[in-house]
Amino acid sequence: MKYINADTIFPEELLKEIQRHISGGLIYIPRPKDAHKKWGENSGGRRIVRERNDEIRQLFAAGTTIDQLADQYCLSIDSIKKIVYCKKG
């Protein structure tokens, strides 16, 4: 995160109002709530994990054992159980 001097970006009236509340300190201005994205939404990682989990569920439903799935996907047995026994997520 890069620091920016407030007097270079805020109008003078707004800067004076901010200085009434805090003067000489550092403040953090967060992004709007709707600008925040969840993990993996930008990179596609979330989609890849969802597709992998769907594939694991299909293989389990077709008869592949939990041990076989753990070996095939390099995941722990507990991780496979969480994937195949969850309601859908």
N, C-alpha and C positions, 0 to 999 in steps of 0.2 A: 504494500500500500504506500502510495506516495503522498507526502504532505504538501499542501498548497497553502500559501499565505492568503488568509481570508480577504484582505483588502484588495487583492488582485481579481477576485471573482465576485464578491458581493457588492451590491449597490451600497452607497454610504449610509443610507437610512437603515437598511437591514443590518449592516455591520454595527452601527451604534446600538441597535436593539439587542443584538447578540451580546455585545460588550456589557450591557446592563445586567445580564445573567451570569456571564463568565468573562473575565478579563485576563488575558495573558496565559490562559490555560489551553490544553489540548482537548478538542472534542471530536467525537466520531459521529459521522452522519451516515446512518445505515441506508442501504438500498430499500426501495419500496418492497413491501411483502410480496407483491405479485412478480417482482423481478427475480426472486430467488427460485432456483431450480433444484430439484432433488438430485441425489447422487446418480450419476450415470446418464442423465438426460441429454447432456451436450455431447458426450463421447459415444453414446450408443451402448455403453456397458450394461445399463439396466435392461435394455431389450435383449441383449445377448444372454444374460443370466436367466431372464424369463423364458426365452426359447429353449435354453438348455434344460431348465427345470421341467418344462412341458414335455420335452423329449424323454427325460428320466421317468416322469409319470406314465407316459405311454408304454415305455419298455417294461416298467413294473407291472402295469395292467396286463401286458402280453405274456407275463410269466418270468421275466428276468428277476433273479434274486437280488436282495439288498447287497449281499457280499459282491456279487458280480458287478452291480452298478457302482459300488464304491471303488472297485478296482478299475473299471472302465473309465470313470470320470475323475479318478484321483481325489476322491472326497472321503471323509470319514463315514463310518456306518451311521453315526448319529446324524450327520448332515443329510445323508440320503433318506433316513427315516423322517426327518423334518420336512423334506421336500415331498415325499410320497404320501405322508399321512396328514398334511395340512389340507384345509378345506379347498383352497385354490388361491394362490397369491403371488 
